[in-house]
Amino acid sequence: MQQKFNNWNVFNHRSMGYNSFISPVKIEKGKEEQAMASYQGDGKYIGAWHYVGLEILYAIPVIGWIFLIVHCFLPENPNRMHFARHFFVRFLLGIVIMLILMLVLYLTVGRQLLEHQDEIGDVLKAHEKEVNDALNKLTDDLGKIKFD
């Protein structure tokens, strides 16, 4: 179905029940159905909960990453394929940003820590007995607690 709205073409999705696409392109008479079919694709829509489930699946280490790579290249559902590609690019960008931040932290704080490594070690050795006593007291206190 198509409605005219101030020289814009408004497509009604039958599966969604509301006007969800406004095209600023004029469509010639008699080609409305062809334009609608090209926009709708194969009709395999993914709901919001499906996207949430995919986010959770892709966040699982190793198994989720395998599914992510498989979904990136399987064209059986274009919506899922494009979402997987989006998630993969976002994942790679996150890794790149994390690596850049680690490099910046190393260049700023890491070098200072390496320069003062001996001083930090001396301070830790000076307080080693106090820390060990505190840890022993804590483990003794935890050992006295009875769990039912």
PLY file of the C-alpha trace (Angstrom):
ply
format ascii 1.0
element vertex 148
property float x
property float y
property float z
element edge 147
property int vertex1
property int vertex2
end_header
0.00 0.00 0.00
1.10 3.49 -0.74
-0.24 6.90 0.27
0.61 10.33 -1.10
1.81 12.76 1.56
2.94 16.17 0.27
4.78 14.68 -2.74
6.42 12.03 -0.52
5.69 8.36 -0.83
4.64 6.73 2.42
4.82 2.93 2.52
2.65 0.98 4.92
4.26 -2.15 6.28
1.64 -4.84 6.55
3.60 -6.65 9.25
4.25 -3.54 11.35
0.90 -1.84 11.04
2.15 1.76 10.78
3.84 4.10 8.34
7.50 3.27 8.72
9.16 4.48 5.55
8.98 7.85 3.89
10.79 8.16 0.59
11.59 11.61 -0.83
11.84 10.00 -4.27
8.94 10.25 -6.67
7.85 6.87 -8.00
6.37 6.58 -11.45
2.81 5.43 -11.80
2.47 1.70 -12.18
5.81 0.95 -10.47
4.60 1.34 -6.88
4.40 -2.41 -6.23
7.90 -2.95 -7.64
9.32 -0.19 -5.41
7.50 -1.61 -2.41
8.86 -5.11 -3.10
12.41 -3.82 -3.46
12.12 -1.96 -0.14
10.59 -4.83 1.81
13.20 -7.35 0.72
12.33 -10.93 1.54
10.07 -10.02 4.46
12.24 -11.63 7.16
11.91 -9.07 9.91
13.67 -9.30 13.25
11.95 -8.11 16.38
13.51 -6.07 19.17
13.92 -9.09 21.46
15.74 -10.94 18.70
18.29 -8.11 18.59
18.66 -8.26 22.38
19.22 -12.01 22.16
21.83 -11.56 19.45
23.64 -8.93 21.57
23.81 -11.40 24.46
24.88 -14.26 22.19
27.64 -12.24 20.53
28.95 -11.10 23.94
29.76 -14.69 24.97
33.50 -15.29 24.52
34.57 -17.72 21.77
31.13 -19.29 21.10
29.47 -15.94 20.55
32.34 -14.76 18.38
31.97 -17.86 16.19
28.25 -17.14 15.76
29.10 -13.50 15.03
31.49 -14.41 12.22
29.04 -16.97 10.78
26.15 -14.48 10.87
28.33 -11.82 9.19
28.61 -13.91 6.04
25.30 -15.84 5.88
22.89 -13.95 3.62
19.82 -16.01 4.64
18.50 -13.09 6.70
19.80 -9.67 5.61
18.68 -7.96 8.83
20.65 -10.36 11.00
23.63 -10.21 8.63
23.77 -6.40 8.76
23.35 -6.39 12.54
26.18 -8.92 12.91
28.42 -6.79 10.70
27.55 -3.74 12.79
28.37 -5.62 16.01
31.64 -6.93 14.53
32.78 -3.45 13.48
31.80 -2.08 16.91
33.74 -4.93 18.54
36.85 -4.18 16.46
36.58 -0.46 17.17
36.35 -1.23 20.89
39.53 -3.29 20.72
41.37 -0.56 18.81
40.25 2.12 21.29
41.24 -0.10 24.22
44.71 -0.69 22.73
45.19 3.05 22.16
44.18 3.79 25.77
46.55 1.11 27.07
49.38 2.62 25.03
48.62 6.11 26.35
48.49 4.82 29.94
51.77 2.99 29.49
53.45 6.05 28.00
52.22 8.29 30.82
51.95 6.21 33.99
53.83 3.04 33.07
57.17 4.71 32.50
56.92 6.49 35.85
56.15 3.21 37.60
59.16 1.56 35.94
61.40 4.46 36.95
60.30 4.19 40.59
60.07 0.39 40.71
62.84 0.04 43.32
61.26 2.65 45.60
57.84 0.97 45.35
59.43 -2.40 46.16
61.15 -0.94 49.23
57.87 0.52 50.50
56.08 -2.80 49.99
58.84 -4.71 51.79
58.75 -2.26 54.71
55.01 -2.89 55.22
55.05 -6.60 54.31
54.79 -7.78 57.94
51.85 -5.45 58.67
49.98 -6.60 55.56
50.60 -10.29 56.36
49.40 -9.81 59.96
46.24 -8.09 58.75
45.54 -10.87 56.24
46.12 -13.57 58.87
43.73 -11.82 61.29
41.12 -11.54 58.54
41.35 -15.23 57.63
41.10 -16.19 61.33
38.00 -14.03 61.73
36.44 -15.54 58.61
37.24 -19.04 59.92
35.20 -18.33 63.08
32.04 -17.61 61.10
29.69 -20.58 60.98
27.59 -21.02 57.90
24.36 -22.95 58.28
0 1
1 2
2 3
3 4
4 5
5 6
6 7
7 8
8 9
9 10
10 11
11 12
12 13
13 14
14 15
15 16
16 17
17 18
18 19
19 20
20 21
21 22
22 23
23 24
24 25
25 26
26 27
27 28
28 29
29 30
30 31
31 32
32 33
33 34
34 35
35 36
36 37
37 38
38 39
39 40
40 41
41 42
42 43
43 44
44 45
45 46
46 47
47 48
48 49
49 50
50 51
51 52
52 53
53 54
54 55
55 56
56 57
57 58
58 59
59 60
60 61
61 62
62 63
63 64
64 65
65 66
66 67
67 68
68 69
69 70
70 71
71 72
72 73
73 74
74 75
75 76
76 77
77 78
78 79
79 80
80 81
81 82
82 83
83 84
84 85
85 86
86 87
87 88
88 89
89 90
90 91
91 92
92 93
93 94
94 95
95 96
96 97
97 98
98 99
99 100
100 101
101 102
102 103
103 104
104 105
105 106
106 107
107 108
108 109
109 110
110 111
111 112
112 113
113 114
114 115
115 116
116 117
117 118
118 119
119 120
120 121
121 122
122 123
123 124
124 125
125 126
126 127
127 128
128 129
129 130
130 131
131 132
132 133
133 134
134 135
135 136
136 137
137 138
138 139
139 140
140 141
141 142
142 143
143 144
144 145
145 146
146 147
